[in-house]
Amino acid sequence: MTTEPGAVWETFAFACGNCGHTWKATFQLMFFTDPLDPTGQTTQEYVDEDGAAVRSPLTDAVCGTCGSRRVRVSAG
């Protein structure tokens, strides 16, 4: 895997507080600057291992086993 400019790879460990299922997932965190924004603020977007843009895994984790949103997330 090559890292594109303005991007970093992050791996998170997940643990379901409902059924106990645990898993890890790696995301590419990409940073964008809007050239038309006079303040030059940077926005970020998470991209999953399949290349799809996703919401932040820190706030939108769902257990793939039981569907619970009671998921604890930590740096993997």
URTA-V540058 format. One record per residue. N is the residue number from 0. RES is the residue in one letter. BURIAL is + if it has 9 or more other ideal C-beta (glycine too) atoms within 8 Angstrom, else -. D_FIRST is the distance of its C-alpha to the first C-alpha in whole Angstrom. Layout:
BEGIN
n->N res->RES burial->BURIAL d_first->D_FIRST
n->N res->RES burial->BURIAL d_first->D_FIRST
END
This chain:
BEGIN
n->0 res->M burial->- d_first->0
n->1 res->T burial->- d_first->4
n->2 res->T burial->- d_first->6
n->3 res->E burial->- d_first->9
n->4 res->P burial->- d_first->13
n->5 res->G burial->- d_first->15
n->6 res->A burial->+ d_first->12
n->7 res->V burial->- d_first->11
n->8 res->W burial->+ d_first->10
n->9 res->E burial->+ d_first->13
n->10 res->T burial->+ d_first->14
n->11 res->F burial->+ d_first->18
n->12 res->A burial->+ d_first->20
n->13 res->F burial->+ d_first->23
n->14 res->A burial->+ d_first->27
n->15 res->C burial->+ d_first->29
n->16 res->G burial->- d_first->32
n->17 res->N burial->- d_first->34
n->18 res->C burial->- d_first->33
n->19 res->G burial->- d_first->31
n->20 res->H burial->+ d_first->28
n->21 res->T burial->- d_first->25
n->22 res->W burial->- d_first->21
n->23 res->K burial->+ d_first->18
n->24 res->A burial->+ d_first->15
n->25 res->T burial->+ d_first->12
n->26 res->F burial->+ d_first->12
n->27 res->Q burial->+ d_first->11
n->28 res->L burial->+ d_first->14
n->29 res->M burial->+ d_first->14
n->30 res->F burial->+ d_first->18
n->31 res->F burial->+ d_first->20
n->32 res->T burial->+ d_first->23
n->33 res->D burial->- d_first->26
n->34 res->P burial->- d_first->27
n->35 res->L burial->- d_first->31
n->36 res->D burial->- d_first->31
n->37 res->P burial->- d_first->33
n->38 res->T burial->- d_first->32
n->39 res->G burial->- d_first->29
n->40 res->Q burial->- d_first->28
n->41 res->T burial->- d_first->24
n->42 res->T burial->- d_first->23
n->43 res->Q burial->- d_first->20
n->44 res->E burial->- d_first->18
n->45 res->Y burial->+ d_first->16
n->46 res->V burial->+ d_first->14
n->47 res->D burial->+ d_first->13
n->48 res->E burial->- d_first->11
n->49 res->D burial->- d_first->13
n->50 res->G burial->- d_first->12
n->51 res->A burial->- d_first->16
n->52 res->A burial->- d_first->17
n->53 res->V burial->+ d_first->19
n->54 res->R burial->- d_first->22
n->55 res->S burial->- d_first->21
n->56 res->P burial->+ d_first->21
n->57 res->L burial->- d_first->23
n->58 res->T burial->- d_first->26
n->59 res->D burial->- d_first->25
n->60 res->A burial->+ d_first->24
n->61 res->V burial->- d_first->26
n->62 res->C burial->+ d_first->27
n->63 res->G burial->- d_first->26
n->64 res->T burial->- d_first->29
n->65 res->C burial->- d_first->32
n->66 res->G burial->- d_first->31
n->67 res->S burial->+ d_first->32
n->68 res->R burial->- d_first->31
n->69 res->R burial->- d_first->32
n->70 res->V burial->+ d_first->28
n->71 res->R burial->- d_first->28
n->72 res->V burial->+ d_first->24
n->73 res->S burial->- d_first->23
n->74 res->A burial->- d_first->20
n->75 res->G burial->- d_first->18
END
